[in-house]
Amino acid sequence: MTDNALSANLVYMALFFSIILTSSAQILQKFAANSATESATSGKQSQGLLVLLSLACLGLALLLWLVVLSAMPVSRAYPMLSLSYIIVMVLARWIFKEHIPWQRWFGAALIMLGISCLMGIG
């Protein structure tokens, strides 16, 4: 594997993990919001921890995003961030048992199609 290919792979890995960390932060924030309804002491402690974990995820995602932007045009990298919408929607369905109407699934499919077009895939 050449240095350019290795470098490109690392950039895409940084992009992938930035998206995963951003999505994770959103789920942690939802857990924090839900914990506000718990008893006063334990709810506030777990809420604070969840918010701190969310901020840590966002901070690490930012650092990875800077790596991505240093090697990839923003017009190519930024559309990929919309994958986090889909990831969060799927996780909300799976973890929180949220009802996702067909219109949102259709919208997610359109997002995937749009990303494919913008990235030149397919």
All heavy atoms as an XYZ file, in Angstrom:
929
protein
N       0.845     -1.170      0.000
C       0.000      0.000      0.000
C       0.895      1.238      0.000
O       1.828      1.349      0.785
C      -0.902     -0.028      1.238
C      -1.931      1.050      1.248
S      -3.050      0.967      2.668
C      -4.172     -0.286      2.135
N       0.598      2.184     -0.881
C       1.408      3.389     -0.966
C       1.062      4.337      0.173
O       0.037      4.186      0.840
C       1.157      4.107     -2.312
O      -0.189      4.579     -2.330
C       1.405      3.177     -3.488
N       1.940      5.321      0.360
C       1.706      6.314      1.417
C       0.419      7.090      1.175
O      -0.317      7.401      2.115
C       2.881      7.273      1.523
C       4.080      6.642      2.200
O       3.902      5.605      2.873
O       5.193      7.168      2.049
N       0.130      7.421     -0.109
C      -1.104      8.155     -0.419
C      -2.346      7.330     -0.091
O      -3.315      7.857      0.433
C      -1.133      8.574     -1.889
C      -0.260      9.778     -2.144
O       0.133     10.478     -1.218
N       0.038     10.026     -3.405
N      -2.306      6.043     -0.434
C      -3.452      5.172     -0.135
C      -3.628      5.015      1.371
O      -4.747      5.047      1.878
C      -3.270      3.818     -0.806
N      -2.504      4.847      2.074
C      -2.564      4.730      3.531
C      -3.101      6.021      4.132
O      -3.963      5.997      5.008
C      -1.171      4.409      4.094
C      -1.078      4.245      5.606
C      -1.949      3.080      6.060
C       0.358      4.014      6.021
N      -2.620      7.139      3.635
C      -3.065      8.440      4.119
C      -4.561      8.623      3.850
O      -5.303      9.084      4.717
C      -2.261      9.541      3.446
O      -2.742     10.798      3.818
N      -5.020      8.263      2.657
C      -6.441      8.383      2.326
C      -7.282      7.492      3.232
O      -8.344      7.902      3.701
C      -6.672      8.037      0.860
N      -6.798      6.281      3.489
C      -7.528      5.376      4.384
C      -7.633      5.956      5.787
O      -8.678      5.852      6.430
C      -6.852      4.001      4.435
C      -7.105      3.198      3.182
O      -8.016      3.474      2.413
N      -6.279      2.192      2.969
N      -6.564      6.553      6.275
C      -6.582      7.159      7.611
C      -7.541      8.336      7.668
O      -8.236      8.523      8.677
C      -5.174      7.586      8.024
C      -4.203      6.447      8.316
C      -2.798      6.996      8.611
C      -4.690      5.602      9.479
N      -7.600      9.111      6.605
C      -8.524     10.249      6.558
C      -9.967      9.751      6.591
O     -10.798     10.282      7.335
C      -8.262     11.130      5.319
C      -9.367     12.153      5.118
C      -6.916     11.820      5.445
N     -10.263      8.717      5.804
C     -11.625      8.175      5.814
C     -11.953      7.522      7.156
O     -13.100      7.584      7.612
C     -11.844      7.196      4.655
C     -12.165      7.924      3.366
C     -11.203      8.072      2.376
C     -13.424      8.476      3.162
C     -11.497      8.748      1.200
C     -13.727      9.153      1.991
C     -12.755      9.288      1.016
O     -13.053      9.965     -0.138
N     -10.969      6.917      7.799
C     -11.198      6.368      9.143
C     -11.493      7.496     10.128
O     -12.380      7.369     10.976
C      -9.994      5.540      9.607
C      -9.931      4.176      8.977
S      -8.478      3.201      9.448
C      -8.509      3.289     11.215
N     -10.740      8.596     10.027
C     -10.983      9.749     10.895
C     -12.390     10.297     10.662
O     -13.102     10.638     11.614
C      -9.932     10.830     10.658
N     -12.805     10.357      9.400
C     -14.150     10.827      9.067
C     -15.202      9.893      9.653
O     -16.176     10.335     10.289
C     -14.307     10.922      7.545
C     -15.663     11.357      7.017
C     -16.059     12.727      7.546
C     -15.644     11.358      5.494
N     -15.015      8.605      9.472
C     -15.947      7.604      9.999
C     -16.075      7.730     11.518
O     -17.188      7.790     12.056
C     -15.472      6.196      9.615
C     -16.249      5.095     10.263
C     -17.521      4.753      9.812
C     -15.715      4.391     11.333
C     -18.241      3.731     10.423
C     -16.429      3.372     11.946
C     -17.693      3.042     11.491
N     -14.961      7.803     12.227
C     -15.014      7.892     13.681
C     -15.562      9.233     14.156
O     -16.210      9.313     15.201
C     -13.656      7.567     14.310
C     -13.359      6.100     14.310
C     -12.342      5.577     13.535
C     -14.120      5.217     15.057
C     -12.078      4.214     13.507
C     -13.878      3.855     15.041
C     -12.852      3.355     14.267
N     -15.330     10.286     13.397
C     -15.914     11.577     13.733
C     -17.440     11.501     13.670
O     -18.139     12.008     14.558
C     -15.398     12.649     12.767
O     -15.987     13.892     13.041
N     -17.962     10.835     12.643
C     -19.404     10.665     12.499
C     -19.956      9.793     13.627
O     -21.000     10.112     14.221
C     -19.730     10.071     11.114
C     -19.394     11.082     10.019
C     -21.192      9.631     11.035
C     -19.362     10.497      8.623
N     -19.265      8.707     13.940
C     -19.710      7.805     15.008
C     -19.707      8.527     16.356
O     -20.655      8.410     17.143
C     -18.824      6.536     15.064
C     -19.005      5.706     13.793
C     -19.118      5.703     16.309
C     -20.420      5.219     13.541
N     -18.659      9.287     16.624
C     -18.579     10.005     17.904
C     -19.649     11.094     18.013
O     -20.239     11.292     19.082
C     -17.183     10.605     18.087
C     -16.094      9.602     18.436
C     -14.713     10.215     18.242
C     -16.271      9.111     19.869
N     -19.907     11.795     16.914
C     -20.950     12.817     16.922
C     -22.317     12.191     17.174
O     -23.121     12.704     17.960
C     -20.953     13.584     15.586
O     -19.677     14.203     15.404
C     -22.026     14.650     15.551
N     -22.571     11.064     16.526
C     -23.839     10.354     16.724
C     -23.949      9.845     18.154
O     -25.019      9.950     18.777
C     -23.944      9.181     15.742
O     -23.878      9.643     14.410
N     -22.866      9.313     18.680
C     -22.856      8.829     20.063
C     -23.150      9.960     21.038
O     -23.875      9.768     22.025
C     -21.501      8.200     20.397
O     -21.248      7.100     19.563
N     -22.601     11.127     20.765
C     -22.842     12.283     21.629
C     -24.329     12.622     21.672
O     -24.871     12.940     22.741
C     -22.030     13.481     21.153
N     -25.007     12.540     20.535
C     -26.440     12.836     20.501
C     -27.240     11.833     21.334
O     -28.163     12.209     22.057
C     -26.954     12.837     19.056
C     -26.327     13.901     18.188
C     -26.473     15.296     18.770
O     -27.562     15.697     19.182
N     -25.384     16.036     18.810
N     -26.860     10.568     21.247
C     -27.554      9.537     22.028
C     -27.285      9.740     23.519
O     -28.188      9.618     24.353
C     -27.132      8.124     21.558
C     -27.573      7.905     20.095
C     -27.679      7.048     22.479
C     -29.062      8.014     19.843
N     -26.050     10.083     23.872
C     -25.733     10.361     25.275
C     -26.526     11.556     25.793
O     -26.966     11.567     26.947
C     -24.226     10.596     25.436
C     -23.348      9.357     25.304
C     -21.880      9.751     25.163
C     -23.547      8.432     26.502
N     -26.722     12.556     24.954
C     -27.516     13.713     25.365
C     -28.972     13.323     25.609
O     -29.612     13.827     26.537
C     -27.418     14.821     24.313
C     -26.051     15.459     24.263
C     -25.857     16.346     23.057
O     -26.807     16.889     22.509
N     -24.615     16.491     22.625
N     -29.494     12.423     24.794
C     -30.867     11.939     25.008
C     -30.961     11.168     26.327
O     -31.913     11.350     27.093
C     -31.293     11.052     23.831
C     -32.658     10.412     23.986
C     -33.778     11.429     24.040
C     -35.129     10.701     24.056
N     -36.230     11.614     24.321
N     -29.960     10.325     26.599
C     -29.925      9.631     27.890
C     -29.880     10.643     29.035
O     -30.547     10.466     30.055
C     -28.720      8.696     27.984
C     -28.934      7.333     27.405
C     -28.120      6.869     26.383
C     -29.924      6.483     27.881
C     -28.296      5.602     25.840
C     -30.111      5.217     27.355
C     -29.302      4.775     26.333
N     -29.088     11.705     28.884
C     -28.991     12.735     29.925
C     -30.332     13.425     30.124
O     -30.753     13.662     31.265
C     -27.915     13.754     29.562
N     -31.002     13.738     29.041
C     -32.316     14.374     29.142
C     -33.313     13.443     29.833
O     -34.111     13.884     30.664
C     -32.825     14.758     27.758
N     -33.251     12.160     29.513
C     -34.148     11.189     30.144
C     -33.833     11.017     31.626
O     -34.729     10.777     32.428
C     -34.066      9.836     29.450
C     -34.711      9.844     28.084
O     -35.369     10.796     27.698
N     -34.506      8.780     27.334
N     -32.558     11.143     32.003
C     -32.179     10.939     33.405
C     -32.630     12.098     34.291
O     -32.645     11.970     35.506
C     -30.665     10.727     33.534
O     -29.971     11.942     33.359
N     -33.025     13.194     33.685
C     -33.500     14.339     34.467
C     -34.785     14.007     35.211
O     -35.122     14.662     36.194
C     -33.712     15.543     33.557
N     -35.494     12.982     34.760
C     -36.747     12.605     35.414
C     -36.532     11.654     36.587
O     -37.475     11.340     37.299
C     -37.696     11.942     34.397
O     -37.077     10.774     33.870
C     -38.042     12.899     33.265
N     -35.291     11.208     36.790
C     -34.993     10.301     37.903
C     -34.955     11.078     39.215
O     -35.079     12.292     39.233
C     -33.653      9.599     37.658
C     -33.665      8.657     36.471
C     -32.311      8.044     36.197
O     -31.399      8.184     37.024
O     -32.169      7.429     35.144
N     -34.725     10.363     40.309
C     -34.658     11.019     41.619
C     -33.588     12.104     41.619
O     -32.631     12.045     40.861
C     -34.384      9.990     42.708
O     -33.081      9.468     42.574
N     -33.756     13.065     42.470
C     -32.933     14.276     42.464
C     -31.439     14.006     42.483
O     -30.705     14.522     41.659
C     -33.325     15.159     43.639
N     -30.948     13.199     43.398
C     -29.501     13.008     43.542
C     -28.924     12.126     42.446
O     -28.024     12.531     41.734
C     -29.163     12.406     44.921
O     -29.737     13.221     45.927
C     -27.672     12.330     45.120
N     -29.446     10.924     42.303
C     -28.870     10.003     41.320
C     -29.105     10.493     39.899
O     -28.264     10.313     39.029
C     -29.432      8.592     41.498
O     -30.805      8.559     41.165
N     -30.249     11.134     39.666
C     -30.547     11.656     38.341
C     -29.576     12.745     37.925
O     -29.100     12.773     36.808
N     -29.289     13.657     38.838
C     -28.369     14.763     38.530
C     -26.950     14.252     38.321
O     -26.238     14.745     37.455
C     -28.394     15.818     39.645
C     -29.690     16.554     39.762
C     -29.959     17.405     38.555
C     -31.266     18.136     38.702
N     -31.723     18.740     37.469
N     -26.524     13.259     39.125
C     -25.176     12.711     38.966
C     -25.030     12.005     37.627
O     -24.056     12.222     36.906
C     -24.841     11.757     40.110
C     -24.618     12.454     41.424
C     -24.428     11.477     42.571
O     -24.741     10.295     42.467
N     -23.919     11.987     43.688
N     -25.982     11.159     37.290
C     -25.884     10.446     36.017
C     -26.055     11.410     34.855
O     -25.395     11.270     33.830
C     -26.909      9.314     35.938
O     -28.222      9.808     35.956
N     -26.899     12.414     35.020
C     -27.078     13.401     33.961
C     -25.768     14.150     33.710
O     -25.357     14.335     32.565
C     -28.182     14.390     34.334
C     -28.524     15.357     33.223
C     -29.654     16.299     33.616
O     -29.813     16.654     34.773
N     -30.429     16.693     32.643
N     -25.096     14.544     34.777
C     -23.815     15.240     34.627
C     -22.763     14.380     33.949
O     -22.032     14.849     33.076
N     -22.698     13.116     34.334
C     -21.740     12.196     33.726
C     -22.034     12.000     32.244
O     -21.131     12.015     31.408
C     -21.748     10.858     34.457
C     -20.812      9.783     33.907
C     -19.361     10.243     33.969
C     -20.995      8.481     34.650
N     -23.306     11.850     31.916
C     -23.691     11.662     30.519
C     -23.365     12.895     29.680
O     -22.908     12.783     28.543
C     -25.174     11.313     30.416
C     -25.550      9.922     30.925
C     -27.059      9.814     31.109
C     -25.031      8.842     30.003
N     -23.598     14.062     30.244
C     -23.263     15.307     29.529
C     -21.755     15.407     29.328
O     -21.288     15.776     28.236
C     -23.819     16.534     30.272
C     -23.253     17.827     29.714
C     -25.343     16.548     30.210
N     -20.976     15.058     30.353
C     -19.510     15.084     30.206
C     -19.031     14.087     29.154
O     -18.150     14.406     28.340
C     -18.834     14.805     31.547
C     -18.871     15.942     32.560
C     -18.272     15.497     33.887
C     -18.130     17.165     32.030
N     -19.598     12.898     29.143
C     -19.240     11.910     28.120
C     -19.611     12.420     26.729
O     -18.855     12.237     25.769
C     -19.930     10.579     28.395
C     -19.374      9.745     29.531
C     -20.300      8.554     29.816
C     -17.973      9.265     29.213
N     -20.761     13.063     26.624
C     -21.186     13.636     25.351
C     -20.195     14.705     24.877
O     -19.798     14.731     23.709
C     -22.581     14.242     25.490
O     -22.937     14.945     24.337
N     -19.790     15.566     25.796
C     -18.820     16.609     25.443
C     -17.470     16.013     25.042
O     -16.816     16.511     24.120
C     -18.654     17.588     26.607
C     -19.853     18.499     26.868
C     -19.641     19.289     28.161
C     -20.095     19.415     25.698
N     -17.070     14.934     25.720
C     -15.820     14.262     25.358
C     -15.915     13.691     23.942
O     -14.971     13.820     23.145
C     -15.501     13.161     26.363
N     -17.050     13.084     23.623
C     -17.253     12.558     22.267
C     -17.196     13.682     21.233
O     -16.558     13.540     20.183
C     -18.586     11.834     22.161
S     -18.641     10.230     22.949
N     -17.860     14.792     21.543
C     -17.860     15.920     20.610
C     -16.466     16.515     20.447
O     -16.063     16.899     19.340
C     -18.854     16.989     21.069
C     -20.327     16.616     20.926
C     -21.213     17.658     21.610
C     -20.711     16.457     19.469
N     -15.715     16.590     21.543
C     -14.352     17.108     21.468
C     -13.447     16.234     20.624
O     -12.690     16.730     19.777
N     -13.527     14.936     20.837
C     -12.724     14.010     20.042
C     -13.164     14.029     18.582
O     -12.328     13.996     17.672
C     -12.821     12.600     20.627
C     -11.873     11.549     20.068
C     -10.423     12.017     20.072
C     -12.009     10.262     20.861
N     -14.466     14.121     18.356
C     -14.976     14.211     16.983
C     -14.450     15.464     16.294
O     -14.089     15.425     15.115
C     -16.506     14.209     16.979
N     -14.374     16.562     17.035
C     -13.832     17.801     16.471
C     -12.381     17.629     16.058
O     -11.972     18.054     14.969
C     -13.970     18.947     17.474
C     -13.258     20.247     17.088
C     -13.881     20.853     15.847
C     -13.266     21.217     18.235
N     -11.583     17.001     16.907
C     -10.168     16.778     16.566
C     -10.034     15.913     15.316
O      -9.214     16.198     14.437
C      -9.435     16.144     17.745
C      -9.315     17.020     19.002
C      -8.671     16.232     20.139
C      -8.546     18.293     18.706
N     -10.835     14.874     15.235
C     -10.807     14.016     14.043
C     -11.287     14.785     12.815
O     -10.744     14.617     11.712
C     -11.653     12.769     14.265
C     -11.101     11.773     15.276
C     -12.132     10.703     15.593
C      -9.808     11.157     14.780
N     -12.285     15.626     12.988
C     -12.800     16.433     11.892
C     -11.719     17.372     11.354
O     -11.613     17.580     10.140
C     -14.038     17.194     12.363
C     -14.666     18.058     11.303
C     -14.792     19.405     11.326
C     -15.271     17.622     10.082
N     -15.426     19.841     10.199
C     -15.734     18.767      9.414
C     -15.451     16.378      9.488
C     -16.373     18.719      8.181
C     -16.093     16.325      8.255
C     -16.546     17.470      7.619
N     -10.911     17.920     12.236
C      -9.818     18.781     11.793
C      -8.802     17.998     10.966
O      -8.244     18.521      9.985
C      -9.145     19.453     12.998
C     -10.011     20.477     13.730
C      -9.301     20.969     14.982
C     -10.394     21.630     12.822
N      -8.554     16.747     11.341
C      -7.679     15.883     10.541
C      -8.276     15.692      9.150
O      -7.582     15.796      8.138
C      -7.470     14.513     11.240
C      -6.792     13.518     10.315
C      -6.680     14.689     12.528
N      -9.572     15.435      9.111
C     -10.256     15.242      7.825
C     -10.138     16.489      6.966
O      -9.778     16.418      5.780
C     -11.742     14.866      8.045
C     -12.506     14.873      6.734
C     -11.855     13.516      8.737
N     -10.430     17.647      7.546
C     -10.400     18.891      6.778
C      -9.007     19.265      6.309
O      -8.854     19.973      5.307
C     -10.995     20.031      7.594
C     -12.495     19.955      7.827
C     -12.949     21.157      8.644
C     -13.261     19.856      6.527
N      -7.989     18.785      7.011
C      -6.624     19.090      6.581
C      -6.243     18.310      5.327
O      -5.284     18.681      4.639
C      -5.627     18.789      7.705
O      -5.511     17.387      7.896
N      -6.994     17.250      5.013
C      -6.625     16.400      3.886
C      -7.706     16.277      2.813
O      -7.447     15.723      1.751
C      -6.284     15.000      4.402
N      -8.911     16.790      3.081
C     -10.021     16.590      2.156
C     -10.768     17.908      1.981
O     -10.945     18.642      2.962
C     -10.953     15.518      2.737
C     -12.116     15.132      1.863
S     -13.236     13.947      2.686
C     -12.245     12.467      2.686
N     -11.212     18.207      0.779
C     -12.003     19.430      0.589
C     -13.281     19.379      1.427
O     -13.929     18.337      1.523
C     -12.343     19.425     -0.901
C     -11.406     18.464     -1.538
C     -11.009     17.481     -0.479
N     -13.636     20.495      2.018
C     -14.823     20.549      2.866
C     -16.080     20.230      2.050
O     -17.039     19.640      2.576
C     -14.934     21.906      3.605
C     -15.280     23.035      2.661
C     -15.925     21.817      4.743
N     -16.086     20.568      0.773
C     -17.251     20.283     -0.070
C     -17.447     18.787     -0.280
O     -18.539     18.340     -0.609
C     -17.123     20.984     -1.432
O     -15.995     20.486     -2.133
N     -16.418     18.010     -0.066
C     -16.517     16.553     -0.160
C     -16.785     15.927      1.220
O     -17.558     14.986      1.337
C     -15.227     15.990     -0.750
C     -15.278     14.512     -1.007
C     -14.075     14.080     -1.856
N     -14.054     12.660     -2.045
C     -14.663     12.017     -3.030
N     -15.352     12.702     -3.913
N     -14.591     10.715     -3.137
N     -16.148     16.468      2.246
C     -16.242     15.882      3.583
C     -17.569     16.213      4.275
O     -18.170     15.345      4.906
C     -15.084     16.358      4.453
N     -18.023     17.450      4.153
C     -19.181     17.891      4.929
C     -20.449     17.099      4.655
O     -21.174     16.758      5.606
C     -19.419     19.391      4.744
C     -20.374     19.942      5.756
C     -19.991     20.090      7.085
C     -21.669     20.271      5.401
C     -20.882     20.571      8.034
C     -22.561     20.753      6.341
C     -22.160     20.906      7.652
O     -23.037     21.378      8.586
N     -20.772     16.784      3.409
C     -21.990     15.995      3.179
C     -21.994     14.651      3.904
O     -23.055     14.148      4.274
C     -22.007     15.791      1.652
C     -21.232     16.932      1.116
C     -20.160     17.197      2.132
N     -20.818     14.099      4.144
C     -20.743     12.815      4.846
C     -21.258     12.917      6.280
O     -21.714     11.927      6.846
C     -19.305     12.292      4.844
C     -18.782     11.932      3.470
S     -19.633     10.529      2.766
C     -19.018      9.233      3.798
N     -21.197     14.115      6.862
C     -21.682     14.286      8.231
C     -23.176     14.007      8.342
O     -23.668     13.673      9.418
C     -21.377     15.691      8.744
C     -19.910     16.021      8.993
C     -19.777     17.445      9.500
C     -19.280     15.045      9.964
N     -23.897     14.117      7.235
C     -25.330     13.851      7.297
C     -25.626     12.373      7.549
O     -26.763     12.018      7.868
C     -26.041     14.352      6.039
O     -25.472     13.817      4.886
N     -24.629     11.526      7.448
C     -24.811     10.132      7.853
C     -25.178     10.037      9.331
O     -25.852      9.098      9.743
C     -23.543      9.315      7.587
C     -23.270      8.944      6.137
C     -21.896      8.298      6.013
C     -24.344      8.020      5.612
N     -24.740     11.018     10.109
C     -25.068     10.993     11.540
C     -26.577     11.091     11.760
O     -27.101     10.532     12.725
C     -24.323     12.087     12.298
O     -24.783     13.365     11.910
N     -27.311     11.784     10.867
C     -28.768     11.841     11.002
C     -29.354     10.439     10.952
O     -30.239     10.098     11.735
C     -29.411     12.659      9.870
C     -28.943     14.073      9.716
C     -28.898     14.658      8.458
C     -28.543     14.845     10.802
C     -28.485     15.970      8.283
C     -28.126     16.159     10.629
C     -28.102     16.716      9.367
O     -27.695     18.001      9.199
N     -28.855      9.657     10.019
C     -29.378      8.301      9.832
C     -28.972      7.407     10.996
O     -29.787      6.643     11.525
C     -28.898      7.735      8.485
C     -29.460      8.597      7.354
C     -29.306      6.273      8.332
C     -28.820      8.382      6.020
N     -27.718      7.523     11.411
C     -27.236      6.708     12.526
C     -28.034      7.005     13.787
O     -28.479      6.090     14.492
C     -25.721      6.933     12.753
C     -24.930      6.383     11.564
C     -25.260      6.308     14.060
C     -23.481      6.807     11.531
N     -28.252      8.284     14.075
C     -29.006      8.664     15.274
C     -30.453      8.179     15.166
O     -31.015      7.674     16.145
C     -28.929     10.191     15.516
C     -29.905     10.622     16.601
C     -27.512     10.591     15.888
N     -31.043      8.268     13.987
C     -32.414      7.800     13.807
C     -32.523      6.296     14.056
O     -33.423      5.835     14.764
C     -32.902      8.139     12.397
C     -34.361      7.851     12.177
S     -34.954      8.356     10.551
C     -34.258      7.066      9.528
N     -31.585      5.539     13.522
C     -31.596      4.084     13.724
C     -31.372      3.750     15.199
O     -32.054      2.890     15.764
C     -30.540      3.402     12.819
C     -30.346      1.951     13.194
C     -30.939      3.527     11.355
N     -30.433      4.441     15.834
C     -30.182      4.201     17.253
C     -31.375      4.596     18.113
O     -31.683      3.918     19.099
C     -28.918      4.938     17.707
C     -27.603      4.387     17.173
C     -26.439      5.292     17.575
C     -27.371      2.962     17.649
N     -32.055      5.678     17.757
C     -33.241      6.095     18.507
C     -34.326      5.029     18.412
O     -35.024      4.750     19.398
C     -33.764      7.428     17.974
N     -34.458      4.430     17.257
C     -35.441      3.344     17.076
C     -35.049      2.138     17.912
O     -35.874      1.521     18.577
C     -35.524      2.977     15.589
C     -36.343      1.759     15.295
C     -37.836      2.076     15.397
N     -38.601      0.891     15.068
C     -39.372      0.248     15.932
N     -39.502      0.704     17.158
N     -40.036     -0.812     15.579
N     -33.762      1.790     17.863
C     -33.264      0.584     18.524
C     -33.191      0.741     20.041
O     -33.667     -0.109     20.791
C     -31.905      0.222     17.930
C     -31.288     -1.021     18.477
C     -31.849     -2.268     18.541
C     -29.985     -1.143     19.027
N     -30.953     -3.154     19.096
C     -29.791     -2.481     19.402
C     -28.940     -0.243     19.231
C     -28.625     -2.937     19.980
C     -27.771     -0.710     19.788
C     -27.631     -2.039     20.162
N     -32.616      1.848     20.509
C     -32.372      2.029     21.947
C     -33.604      2.558     22.671
O     -33.979      2.047     23.729
C     -31.173      2.980     22.177
C     -29.889      2.351     21.645
C     -31.026      3.321     23.656
C     -28.698      3.298     21.599
N     -34.227      3.595     22.115
C     -35.331      4.260     22.804
C     -36.703      3.787     22.321
O     -37.723      4.282     22.786
C     -35.213      5.780     22.650
C     -33.915      6.328     23.158
C     -32.988      6.881     22.283
C     -33.593      6.273     24.507
C     -31.780      7.373     22.744
C     -32.392      6.761     24.976
C     -31.484      7.318     24.091
N     -36.694      2.873     21.364
C     -37.947      2.320     20.818
C     -38.849      3.415     20.249
O     -40.080      3.354     20.329
C     -38.718      1.514     21.873
C     -37.908      0.461     22.584
C     -37.435     -0.614     21.648
C     -36.722     -1.713     22.434
N     -35.501     -2.153     21.842
N     -38.231      4.445     19.670
C     -39.008      5.528     19.071
C     -39.669      5.041     17.780
O     -39.078      4.263     17.030
C     -38.110      6.733     18.764
C     -37.582      7.418     19.996
C     -36.750      8.658     19.676
O     -36.687      9.077     18.497
O     -36.154      9.203     20.615
N     -40.861      5.521     17.548
C     -41.553      5.212     16.299
C     -40.967      6.103     15.199
O     -40.895      7.323     15.360
C     -43.050      5.460     16.440
C     -43.786      5.366     15.143
N     -43.980      4.166     14.497
C     -44.338      6.316     14.367
C     -44.629      4.387     13.365
N     -44.870      5.684     13.271
N     -40.542      5.481     14.118
C     -40.005      6.228     12.982
C     -40.981      6.042     11.815
O     -41.099      4.940     11.277
C     -38.599      5.727     12.564
C     -37.658      5.595     13.761
C     -38.023      6.607     11.463
C     -37.246      6.866     14.414
N     -41.697      7.099     11.435
C     -42.650      6.944     10.332
C     -41.941      6.717      8.992
O     -40.765      7.048      8.836
C     -43.426      8.268     10.323
C     -42.628      9.223     11.106
C     -41.715      8.437     12.001
N     -42.677      6.190      8.050
C     -42.088      5.837      6.756
C     -41.500      7.055      6.053
O     -40.522      6.924      5.321
C     -43.120      5.123      5.857
C     -44.221      6.025      5.350
C     -45.435      6.232      5.926
C     -44.190      6.825      4.179
N     -46.175      7.119      5.189
C     -45.431      7.503      4.100
C     -43.243      7.058      3.193
C     -45.742      8.392      3.078
C     -43.553      7.942      2.161
C     -44.784      8.589      2.111
N     -42.057      8.243      6.310
C     -41.531      9.444      5.658
C     -40.081      9.715      6.068
O     -39.270     10.163      5.256
C     -42.391     10.676      5.991
C     -43.800     10.603      5.457
C     -44.791     10.043      6.459
O     -44.435      9.287      7.373
N     -46.059     10.398      6.292
N     -39.756      9.431      7.337
C     -38.370      9.621      7.792
C     -37.445      8.588      7.181
O     -36.305      8.893      6.846
C     -38.296      9.594      9.318
C     -38.525     10.972      9.878
C     -38.227     11.026     11.354
N     -39.443     11.566     11.953
C     -39.891     11.286     13.137
N     -39.253     10.448     13.906
N     -40.998     11.827     13.579
N     -37.936      7.339      7.061
C     -37.110      6.309      6.412
C     -36.866      6.698      4.949
O     -35.769      6.525      4.431
C     -37.773      4.934      6.500
C     -37.790      4.369      7.886
C     -38.897      4.109      8.639
C     -36.672      4.011      8.699
N     -38.535      3.605      9.864
C     -37.176      3.536      9.934
C     -35.292      4.053      8.514
C     -36.345      3.103     10.968
C     -34.472      3.625      9.543
C     -34.992      3.160     10.750
N     -37.894      7.220      4.314
C     -37.748      7.675      2.929
C     -36.744      8.828      2.859
O     -35.879      8.863      1.975
C     -39.110      8.100      2.367
C     -39.061      8.536      0.932
C     -38.826      7.616     -0.079
C     -39.243      9.858      0.597
C     -38.777      8.011     -1.405
C     -39.196     10.271     -0.722
C     -38.959      9.340     -1.736
N     -36.842      9.750      3.799
C     -35.883     10.855      3.862
C     -34.461     10.359      4.077
O     -33.510     10.872      3.478
N     -34.309      9.331      4.913
C     -32.975      8.750      5.142
C     -32.428      8.145      3.849
O     -31.242      8.279      3.551
C     -33.051      7.691      6.242
N     -33.313      7.495      3.093
C     -32.886      6.930      1.808
C     -32.453      8.042      0.855
O     -31.450      7.903      0.128
C     -34.008      6.096      1.190
N     -33.173      9.160      0.865
C     -32.790     10.295      0.025
C     -31.444     10.884      0.460
O     -30.638     11.293     -0.384
C     -33.876     11.375      0.044
C     -35.182     11.032     -0.673
C     -36.193     12.156     -0.494
C     -34.933     10.745     -2.142
N     -31.211     10.919      1.754
C     -29.911     11.392      2.253
C     -28.797     10.490      1.720
O     -27.772     10.972      1.237
C     -29.893     11.442      3.794
C     -30.775     12.589      4.301
C     -28.465     11.600      4.324
C     -30.988     12.602      5.799
N     -29.019      9.180      1.795
C     -28.004      8.235      1.291
C     -27.776      8.436     -0.212
O     -26.637      8.422     -0.676
C     -28.426      6.789      1.571
C     -28.468      6.433      3.038
S     -26.868      6.560      3.842
C     -26.011      5.215      3.068
N     -28.852      8.638     -0.946
C     -28.725      8.883     -2.379
C     -27.962     10.186     -2.628
O     -27.077     10.243     -3.486
C     -30.125      8.950     -3.022
C     -30.160      9.216     -4.523
C     -29.481      8.088     -5.289
C     -31.595      9.392     -4.980
N     -28.292     11.204     -1.855
C     -27.595     12.487     -2.001
C     -26.111     12.378     -1.683
O     -25.268     12.938     -2.404
N     -25.776     11.643     -0.640
C     -24.367     11.461     -0.296
C     -23.649     10.717     -1.419
O     -22.534     11.074     -1.805
C     -24.229     10.689      1.044
C     -24.688     11.569      2.196
C     -22.775     10.248      1.257
C     -24.811     10.832      3.506
N     -24.314      9.698     -1.966
C     -23.726      8.941     -3.078
C     -23.448      9.853     -4.272
O     -22.383      9.763     -4.889
C     -24.639      7.800     -3.506
O     -24.785      6.874     -2.476
N     -24.396     10.725     -4.577
C     -24.208     11.653     -5.691
C     -23.075     12.647     -5.404
O     -22.218     12.891     -6.264
C     -25.497     12.423     -5.969
S     -26.811     11.424     -6.671
N     -23.076     13.198     -4.203
C     -22.062     14.195     -3.856
C     -20.650     13.610     -3.761
O     -19.679     14.273     -4.065
C     -22.426     14.872     -2.531
C     -23.621     15.804     -2.600
C     -24.080     16.185     -1.199
C     -23.294     17.049     -3.400
N     -20.570     12.351     -3.364
C     -19.261     11.710     -3.204
C     -18.803     11.040     -4.505
O     -17.692     10.570     -4.595
C     -19.295     10.674     -2.072
C     -19.547     11.277     -0.701
S     -18.266     12.428     -0.181
C     -16.908     11.304      0.101
N     -19.688     10.956     -5.473
C     -19.321     10.330     -6.738
C     -19.286      8.809     -6.648
O     -18.501      8.175     -7.342
N     -20.140      8.251     -5.801
C     -20.199      6.793     -5.629
C     -21.324      6.269     -6.503
O     -22.422      6.800     -6.496
C     -20.448      6.418     -4.150
C     -19.327      6.948     -3.276
C     -20.602      4.913     -4.005
C     -19.599      6.862     -1.799
N     -21.043      5.187     -7.205
C     -22.099      4.527     -7.970
C     -22.395      5.088     -9.296
O     -22.048      5.873     -9.988
